[in-house]
Amino acid sequence: MEATEVETGLPRELGGLSKQERILWSTVRMAVENGFESVAVDDVVERAGVSRSSFYRLFESLEECMFAAYERVINALVAHVTRAFEGPGSWPQRISRALGALLEAYAAEPEVARMATVEVPAAGPESRRRYHDALKRLLPLFREGRAYAEGETLPADTELVAIGGAEAIIFREVVADRTEELPTLLPDILFTVLVPYVGPDAAATEVLRTRSLSPR
């Protein structure tokens, strides 16, 4: 599948962007192509079409730019997923749409998926903290699942358990270079997300119901 800005929210073309945005998205693309820890200022400014002095007027260091670039990726993905979640339907249907949007975005941009889910968390304590902060931004989408708990009082960390289950499957597939196949695992990931809220039997039923209502 060819990646487009509509599908992923991640621009490939720099035309029309401000100098700062060109630097940030050039940093993203350099990290995607060469690895998060292999990005160099000279490569970024050459790709962005700006001078080193312009770079350092906008960013105090390469590290500051790298984290700002990672934040741009997260902002785009969270907005993309949230748009898919909004709209009519039950919570399982809407969380299925949100997960599907994320998996399709990762499948369209496998290198971005690897940077976001594998390389950044492994780059050091500050990178891991920012990665976990990014995951927490999805918590509001999962909290609505508490209404499906049939009167049960769920643990405070239920949302983190649900997100962690999905994260583990995605990580496994990305590391195995099967990122483009992620959309086919939506039923499995949805089941993993639903189980902490409704249990395995009800989760399996909801997965089947959601699949039957999805566009063919």
N, C-alpha and C positions, 0 to 999 in steps of 0.2 A: 504493500500500500504506500503510495506516495504521500509524504508528510506535507501538510500545508498549515498555514497559520490558523485557518478555521478549525482544523482538526485538533491541533495541539496547543494553540496559543503561543507558540514559540516561533518568532520570525526568523526566516532564513536570509532575507534580503535586508541590507542596511540603508538603502535609499530612503530619504525622507526622515530619517531618525536624527535626533540631536547628537551632538558630539559625545555627550555622556552616554547616551543610549548605544551609540555605535561602539564605544569602548566596552560597555558591559556585555552586549551581545557578541562582540568579537571575543571577549574573554570566555564566554560560555562555549562558543564554537571551538576555540583553541583547547579548552579543557576537555571537550567531547572528543576531539581528534587526537590529542596527545596525552591525555590524563590530567587529572586535577592538579597534581603536584608537579607537572612538567611545563606549566604555563610560564612564559617569560614576557616581561614588559615589551621588549623589542618586537616580539611576534604579534602582540596585541595591537600596538600602535600602527604597525605596518598593515595589518588586516583592517583596522578601523579607519585608516587614512588620516591619522592625526600625529602630532609631534610628541616626543617624550615630555616636553615642557607642558603641553596641554594635558597630558595624562596626569602629571604631578600637580597641576593646578586643581584638578578635580578629585584626586585621591592621594592620600598621604603615603600609601604603600601599595604594593601588589596584593598583599593579604587583604587590605581593606577593599580593594577592587574585586578580588575573588569572592569574598563573602557577599558583597553587594550584587555581584553577578548571580551567585547561587540564590540569593533572595529573589531576584527577578524570575528565575526559573520556577521557584516555589510559588510566587505570586500568580504566575501564568497558569500553573497546573491547578492550584487551589480554585482560582476563578473558573477554570474550565470544568472542574469536577462539580463545583457548587451550582453552576448553571444547569448541569445535567440533573442534579438533585432536585432543583426547584420544579414546581408544577404539580399537576394532579397525580393521584395515585396513593396507595398505601405506603407506609414506610418501607417495607421490603421491596416494593417496586421502585421507589425513589432511590434507595441505597443501591439497588441493583444498577440503575441508570448511572449513578455516580461512579460506582466501581467499574462499570463498563467503559465509561468515558476515560477513566484513568488508564485502564489496560489498553485501550485503543491508542491513547496518546503515547504510551510507552512503546507499543508495538510499532508505531510510526516513527519513533525516534529512539531506537535501541541504545545508541551511545549516550543520549541524554539520560535514559533510564539507568544506565550503569553508573554514570557520574553521580546522579542524585541519590541512588540507593546503595551503592557499593563503595565508590571511591571517596565521596565526601565523609561518610561516617568513619572511614578508616584513616582519615588524614590527621587525626589528633583530637584532643579533648574539646577544643572550641568548635571544631567541625562536627563532632558527635552531638554536642549540645544544640547546635543550630539544626541538625537533622531531626533530633527529637522535638525541638520546638516546632518544626515544620509539620511533623505528624500530629502534634497537639492541635494544630489549626483545623484539623478535620473532626475533632471531637464533637462540635455541635451537630454535625450530620448524624452521628451515631447515638446521641443522647435520646433522640426521639424513640429509639428502640425500647426504651424502658416502659413505654405504654403497652408493649406486647408481652410483658412479663407476667400477665395474668395475676396481678395482685402480689406477686413475690417481691420482696425487698432485695434488690440486687446489690452486690458489693460496689464500693465506690469506684473501683478500678475496672468495672465491666467494659467500659469503652476502650480502655487501653488493651484489654485482653482481646477484644474483637479486632481492633486495628493491628495488634501484634500478630494475630493469626493470618490476616491478609498479607501483612508485611513479610512474614516468613515464607509464604508461598511465592510471592513476587521475587524476593531475594534469591530463592533457590533457582528460579527459572532464569533470572538475569545472569547469575553466576555461571549457569550451564549454557549460556548463549542461546537460550530459547525465548528471548524476549518477544519476538514477533509472534509467538504462539500464545502469548498471555491471554488474549481475548477468548480463546477456546476454554480457558480455565475459569471463566466467570461463574459457572454453577458451583464449582468446588469452593471458590473464594467466598461467594455469597453464603453458602452453607456454613463455612467457618465463621463468618461474621454473625450469622443469625443464632447459632447454637448457644452462645452465652446468654442470650435474651430469652429464648423460647424452648431450648432443649433440642436434641437431635431429631426427634420425630416430627415436631412442628416445623423445624427448620427445613427438613426434607420436603414436607408438604408445600411450604412457602416457595421453595426453589422451583418445584414443578409448576406451581400456579404462576409464578413470575415468568417462567419460560414460555408458558402457554399464552401469556398476554403480550409477550415481546413481539415487535414487528419481525416478520420473516424476511 
